[in-house]
Amino acid sequence: MLSDESLRRSGPARPAAGGGPGAAPHARPVWPLALTAALVAALIAVPAFAGSPGWLGRLSELVTGSPLRPEHAVVLALALALVARGVLLRRRAAWYGLVTLALLGLLAVLSGDDPPWRLPLLAAALGGLWLERGRFPVRPHPERVRTAVRTGALLLAAATLFSLVFGGLSVRSVGDVASGLGATGAPMDGASWLPGVLGLAGAAGLLVLVITLLAPDPAPPPGDEAERVRVAGLVLHPGSDTLAPFALRRDKAYVFSADGRAAIGYRVLFGMAVAGGDPVGDPASHADAVRAFLAMCRTTGWRPAVLGASDALLPAWGPCRSIGFGDEVVIRPAEFTLSGRKMRNVRQAVRRTENFGVSSEILPERELTPVLRAKLLDVASRSLGGAAERGFSMNLDELLTGYHPGAIVAVAYDEDKEPIAFQRYVTAGEGVSLDAMRRAPGGPNGVNERLIVEMVEYAAAHGHGLVSLNFAAFRELLDAGERGLLEKAGYRALHLLDPWIAVESLYLFDKKFRPSYKPRSVVFRSWFDIAWLAAALLTLEFGRTRPAQRAAGPITEPVHHLGPS
């Protein structure tokens, strides 16, 4: 039997298209119900505002049944406002909350606490909610439910201990703590200030519980070895994108198209499920992989996003928004030449390394000897100053371990045959993509240019149609001859931040090779997600999460998990 996690990764069944009777219930809009819940929350809050018009107070009693104390009104209004947002996000917990409120109202009528004229109104509300239950596919994750239960139990235990130790509550009156947390106004012994403190703690606890139950699913664990083997096979498909190899990062989870011929690698951060680049595998199944990814996001509550989507696949993302934020830098080996005035800087850089006695070689990563591997890892560590690797959309892991298939290493040696720089490339589809570029401090200038030129020649000799170097973020802004006021401010910000994010310096380095550019976009669900999107993308791309330490000892045998090189 397949687990829930397996079903999510494989991609749930596709809902019926369109908005008619055959359409999936959750395809219909929920904003009317969310707006109604928000209006009810506003009416509940009326007693908290002194001097409200009498007609507004009567409307408030229409939804509450009887006047609320101001403190109750504030807490319930805030809780219901959160529920209204949960309705808009199609959270099943929000539906449960609305049903619970309607049932409590019915019990109040049946017990005589509320007037009987509210009975048909509440019954109609319950009936309507029952009919709309299919619009809320995002069920509370078991971990969120367990967290809510633990939080409630901890709150009750802490409030009881506090009341006994500091509040003067007697042991025989311990049962009154629950009433105090609910701010029911029931009499209780102990200090005069204790009911107010318990009521405040109960209000905060209620809001925390609501937020917890309405939260999206936690981030999933990375894909297992079986899934990664499947993805490695898809990366080798001739139609795979130049960003495809980076789907093999060990921190990514996967969702597959229904036929299993395409997949998307993604990470979840701040509730954003961020895919890196286009799907990998057969282009004919890319759109189906996108549908599976979006369907998974609907059932988990994650906000879908893509960093580095190509223009060709933007239509497959349907109603999602997109922003072009830069270009992938690519060189076509068949068209590359060092001749001409425009390539003078690159020629001079290559000649400079030759004058310094620099030599080089290109070999599969899995053929690195343990001694050479240790020396190259030392170069990598010194190149970063002992800092950690960073990157997401065009950055792989397992540096020089031989873990990833198709990895190629270009190595530069000084005149004493000691390695001073290296670049790692990974193969995918019709080309090779640069993953890591490391040069030891103090090495001669021009080594990186030399290795790139030799890799382009290697790609031409081995039938690779493209060499993807890296990503030029905001290229149009950096390349603009004339800038308006906003463009000047943006350019100035990039220039000042360059020591940390290296956007401008990387663009100027790439520009020397006279490359072609492949536009890439950020895809996201809604403009309301923009703050979370920015936080997630900046953390993924510039957050340093993996230590670049020197090897503790030589690796005697590279791993061979993902198939042949």
Secondary structure, 3 states (H helix, E strand, C coil): CCCHHHHHHHCCCCCCCCCCCCCCHHHCCCHHHHHHHHHHHHHHCHHHCCCCCHHHHHHHHHHHCCCCCHHHHHHHHHHHHHHHHHHHCCEHHHHHHHHHHHHHHHHHHHCCCCCCCHHHHHHHHHHHHHHCHHHCCECCCHHHHHHHHHHHHHHHHHHHHHHHHCCCCCHHHCCHHHHHHCCCCCCCCCCCCHHHHHHHHHHHHHHHHHHHHHCCCCCCCCCCHHHHHHHHHHHCCCCCCCCHHHHHCCCCEEEECCCCCEEEEEEEECCEEEEECCCEECHHHHHHHHHHHHHHHHHHCCEEEEEEEEHHHHHHHCCCEEEEEEEEEEECHHHCCCCCHHHHHHHHHHHHHHHCCCEEEEEEHHHCCHHHHHHHHHHHHHHCCCCEECCCCCCCCCCCCCCCCCEEEEEEECCCCCEEEEEEEEEECCEEEEEEEEECCCCCCCHHHHHHHHHHHHHHHCCCCEEEEEEEECHHHHHCCCCCHHHHHHHHHHHHHHHHHCHHHHHHHHHCCCCEEEEEEEEECCHHHHHHHHHHHHHHHHCCCEECCCCCCCCCCCCCCCCCC
